């Protein structure tokens, strides 16, 4: 992992010490999982599910993205998804729909960070 990429991770908000501990200090493995993140389909399911009022599907997809993002230390994305998940669980469906732009922004920022 280059120093430049490490700085980008930290600037994005990744607690690299904690995250790398989860990966047993194996930064190559971390980078591999980070780069594979863009292949996860769950993000692409959230928006359409919200549009169709399929809040169960939106909850499942947002919860999945939240978990993977949290494990990878992508806290801005994990927090944005967490808010959407919370709102759906509370039955605040319109608010959940309104929270989605924050998820979109955090996801776009994440994809720029990891180069996808």
Phi and psi in degrees as a GROMACS rama.xvg file:
@    title "Ramachandran Plot"
@    xaxis  label "Phi"
@    yaxis  label "Psi"
@TYPE xy
-78.4632  156.179  UNK-2
-61.6967  -34.9938  UNK-3
-63.8088  -44.4404  UNK-4
-67.7105  -38.8878  UNK-5
-59.4534  -42.3884  UNK-6
-63.9227  -41.2785  UNK-7
-61.5987  -41.4232  UNK-8
-60.0624  -48.1563  UNK-9
-64.2435  -42.0338  UNK-10
-62.2559  -33.606  UNK-11
-70.8105  -25.5554  UNK-12
116.866  11.4669  UNK-13
-76.4725  124.478  UNK-14
-79.2707  89.186  UNK-15
-63.3026  -36.3647  UNK-16
-59.6333  -50.6769  UNK-17
-66.564  -43.9818  UNK-18
-65.0638  -44.7429  UNK-19
-66.2919  -30.1681  UNK-20
-61.3237  -41.6463  UNK-21
-60.0089  -29.6218  UNK-22
-98.3535  21.0424  UNK-23
52.7832  33.3917  UNK-24
76.8604  2.95501  UNK-25
-87.148  89.0889  UNK-26
-68.1644  -27.6  UNK-27
-64.9612  -42.9022  UNK-28
-65.1429  -41.0454  UNK-29
-58.2345  -49.3538  UNK-30
-59.5321  -39.1101  UNK-31
-61.022  -47.8883  UNK-32
-66.8975  -38.1422  UNK-33
-61.9223  -44.9828  UNK-34
-69.6458  -30.1275  UNK-35
-75.0619  -16.0129  UNK-36
-54.2065  -37.9979  UNK-37
-65.4012  -15.6251  UNK-38
-82.9738  -12.9345  UNK-39
-68.7131  127.147  UNK-40
-81.3911  -14.436  UNK-41
-58.5731  -38.2057  UNK-42
-57.9399  -42.2776  UNK-43
-67.398  -11.0591  UNK-44
-91.4175  -21.663  UNK-45
-64.397  -56.9387  UNK-46
-57.2264  -52.6047  UNK-47
-59.4943  -36.9608  UNK-48
-64.7545  -42.4529  UNK-49
-62.8388  -40.7865  UNK-50
-62.8353  -34.2704  UNK-51
-88.437  4.54777  UNK-52
60.0395  27.2811  UNK-53
-94.4052  78.9569  UNK-54
-72.5316  -24.3783  UNK-55
-66.2483  -43.9966  UNK-56
-66.8472  -40.29  UNK-57
-62.9668  -42.0837  UNK-58
-61.533  -47.2326  UNK-59
-60.7911  -45.8071  UNK-60
-68.8274  -45.7684  UNK-61
-64.6408  -38.2086  UNK-62
-64.7172  -39.6811  UNK-63
-64.4827  -47.3634  UNK-64
-61.5218  -42.0131  UNK-65
-57.4297  -46.3658  UNK-66
-65.4532  -45.7044  UNK-67
-65.6963  -44.6991  UNK-68
-59.9352  -42.3692  UNK-69
-63.9736  -42.9828  UNK-70
-63.6795  -30.1469  UNK-71
-89.4332  0.219042  UNK-72
77.9899  14.8182  UNK-73
-85.5015  68.3986  UNK-74
-59.8859  -40.2843  UNK-75
-58.824  -41.1438  UNK-76
-71.1037  -42.5419  UNK-77
-60.1931  -42.0757  UNK-78
-67.1604  -41.3789  UNK-79
-62.8897  -44.6477  UNK-80
-66.2041  -36.8457  UNK-81
-60.4403  -39.1443  UNK-82
-65.331  -44.2002  UNK-83
-62.3889  -43.5025  UNK-84
-60.054  -46.6363  UNK-85
-59.1568  -46.4113  UNK-86
-63.7697  -41.0621  UNK-87
-64.3454  -44.8046  UNK-88
-61.4303  -31.5738  UNK-89
-83.633  0.848153  UNK-90
75.8556  16.2622  UNK-91
-94.6002  70.0618  UNK-92
-66.8451  -40.7448  UNK-93
-65.4629  -40.2905  UNK-94
-64.505  -36.9349  UNK-95
-62.4488  -42.9971  UNK-96
-61.5067  -40.5226  UNK-97
-71.036  -20.6281  UNK-98
-81.0535  -13.6866  UNK-99
-62.7326  -36.0477  UNK-100
-56.7467  -32.0902  UNK-101
-67.2892  -36.0384  UNK-102
-66.4785  -44.8245  UNK-103
-58.4913  -45.2854  UNK-104
-63.9219  -46.804  UNK-105
-63.0098  -38.2578  UNK-106
-66.367  -44.5622  UNK-107
-60.8632  -42.9622  UNK-108
-61.2054  -40.9924  UNK-109
-64.5787  -43.7684  UNK-110
-64.5052  -37.6257  UNK-111
-64.1449  -40.2382  UNK-112
-59.8346  -46.7021  UNK-113
-90.6653  -0.0128086  UNK-114
85.1032  29.606  UNK-115
